[in-house]
């Protein structure tokens, strides 16, 4: 007679990487940290090293959409536009004129919003990189 996982109560909540005994040992190992809300290692060298003094905090801004903040001199919108343009244009697309960049974006199946932004580029100007495109569109750069 074979037994399936569905025959056992709670079998689906167990790990598939370990056996039940090891799962219980691992669960017991973290109980101290969960209850004490602090590290419970007996040796300091085993603890996770805190952020050094003078180092930037690596926290996400809960009110913002960007992790790590925004470069000085830029806005969140400018960062998002630059990232979206860079996502749909390759290095091989540069140097190019505005209409060539529009064609490249269409070839890469870029969203309509990206293509519409690229159509705003001034005519007769050659762009060497994404930063040039972003500045030509009127967004601030760092």
C-alpha positions in Angstrom: 0.0 0.0 0.0 1.4 3.4 -0.9 0.7 6.6 1.0 0.4 9.9 -0.6 1.2 13.3 1.0 -2.5 14.1 1.1 -3.0 11.3 3.6 -1.0 13.0 6.3 -2.2 16.0 8.2 0.1 19.0 7.7 2.3 17.2 5.2 1.8 20.0 2.6 3.2 22.6 5.1 6.4 20.6 5.6 9.6 21.3 3.6 10.4 19.1 0.7 14.1 19.7 1.2 14.4 18.2 4.6 13.0 15.4 6.6 10.4 16.2 9.4 13.0 15.8 12.2 15.3 18.4 10.6 12.4 20.8 9.9 11.5 20.7 13.6 15.2 21.3 14.6 15.4 24.3 12.3 12.1 25.7 13.6 13.4 25.3 17.2 16.6 27.0 16.3 14.8 30.3 15.3 12.3 30.3 18.1 14.6 32.2 20.4 15.1 35.0 17.9 11.4 35.2 17.2 10.4 35.4 20.9 13.3 37.6 22.0 13.2 39.9 19.0 17.0 40.1 19.0 19.9 37.9 18.0 20.6 34.9 20.2 24.0 33.8 19.1 26.5 33.2 21.9 29.5 34.4 19.9 29.6 38.0 18.6 31.5 37.0 15.5 28.6 34.9 14.3 26.2 37.9 14.3 25.3 39.8 11.1 27.6 42.8 10.8 25.7 46.1 11.2 26.1 48.9 8.7 29.3 50.8 9.3 29.4 54.4 10.5 29.3 56.8 7.6 27.9 54.2 5.2 24.6 55.0 3.5 21.4 53.3 4.8 20.2 50.6 2.4 16.5 51.0 3.1 13.6 51.4 0.8 11.6 54.5 1.1 8.1 53.3 2.0 6.5 56.4 0.6 8.5 56.2 -2.6 8.8 53.8 -5.5 12.6 53.7 -5.8 14.9 51.7 -3.6 17.9 53.6 -2.4 16.6 57.0 -3.2 17.0 59.4 -6.1 20.4 60.8 -7.3 21.1 64.4 -6.4 19.6 66.8 -9.0 17.0 64.3 -10.3 13.4 63.6 -9.6 11.7 60.2 -9.3 10.0 60.8 -12.6 13.3 61.5 -14.4 14.8 58.3 -12.9 11.8 56.3 -14.0 11.9 57.8 -17.6 15.6 57.2 -17.9 15.3 53.6 -16.7 12.4 52.9 -19.1 14.2 54.4 -22.0 17.3 52.4 -21.2 15.2 49.2 -20.9 14.0 49.5 -24.5 17.1 51.0 -26.2 20.3 49.0 -26.6 23.9 50.4 -26.7 23.9 49.3 -30.3 21.1 51.8 -31.1 23.5 54.7 -30.4 24.6 57.1 -31.8 21.3 57.9 -33.5 18.9 60.6 -34.4 15.4 60.9 -32.9 13.6 59.1 -35.8 16.2 56.3 -35.7 15.6 55.9 -31.9 11.8 55.8 -32.5 12.4 53.0 -35.1 14.7 51.1 -32.7 12.2 51.3 -29.9 9.4 50.0 -32.2 11.7 47.2 -33.3 12.3 46.3 -29.6 8.5 46.4 -29.1 8.6 49.2 -26.6 5.4 50.4 -25.0 3.5 53.3 -26.6 4.5 55.7 -23.8 8.2 55.1 -24.6 7.7 55.7 -28.3 5.7 58.8 -27.6 8.5 60.2 -25.4 11.1 59.5 -28.2 8.9 61.2 -30.8 9.3 64.4 -28.8 13.0 64.5 -29.5 14.2 67.5 -31.5 14.9 66.8 -35.2 18.4 67.0 -36.7 20.2 66.2 -33.5 22.4 63.1 -32.9 22.3 61.4 -29.5 25.3 59.5 -28.2 23.7 57.9 -25.2 20.6 57.7 -23.0 21.7 60.7 -20.9 21.7 62.9 -24.0 18.2 61.7 -24.8 16.9 62.3 -21.3 18.4 65.9 -21.3 16.9 66.6 -24.8 13.5 65.6 -23.4 13.8 68.1 -20.6 14.3 65.9 -17.6 17.0 66.8 -15.0 20.1 64.6 -14.8 22.6 64.2 -12.0 
